Amino acid sequence: MLNEVIRTLRKRRGLTQEQLAEYLGVSVMTVRRWEWGERMPDVDAIRKISQVLEVPISELLTETTKES
């Protein structure tokens, strides 16, 4: 699920929810809702998330992420 992928990749990059929100120009609550699966990021946010987390959009949209 996208929420789990965002959370996993954010943690892998060593970012807090607050830092990710700041980089994306959204509220911390928005990031939390994405990670809780309550909301889905829009297309523009997905593009920004992929840039900040340095992964291709296709990796964000996969069901699982590789453990490292």
Residue pairs with C-beta under 8 A, 6 or more apart in sequence:
1 37
1 63
2 34
2 40
2 41
2 60
2 61
3 34
3 35
3 36
3 37
4 64
4 65
5 59
5 60
5 61
5 62
5 64
5 65
6 31
6 34
6 35
6 41
6 49
6 53
6 60
7 35
8 65
9 53
9 55
9 59
9 60
9 65
10 17
10 20
10 35
10 53
12 68
13 52
13 53
13 54
15 23
15 52
17 28
17 31
17 32
17 35
18 28
20 31
20 49
20 52
21 27
21 28
21 30
21 31
23 48
23 52
24 31
24 45
24 48
24 49
24 52
25 48
26 45
30 39
33 39
34 40
34 41
41 49
46 57
46 60
46 61
47 57
49 60
50 56
50 57
50 59
50 60
53 60
59 65
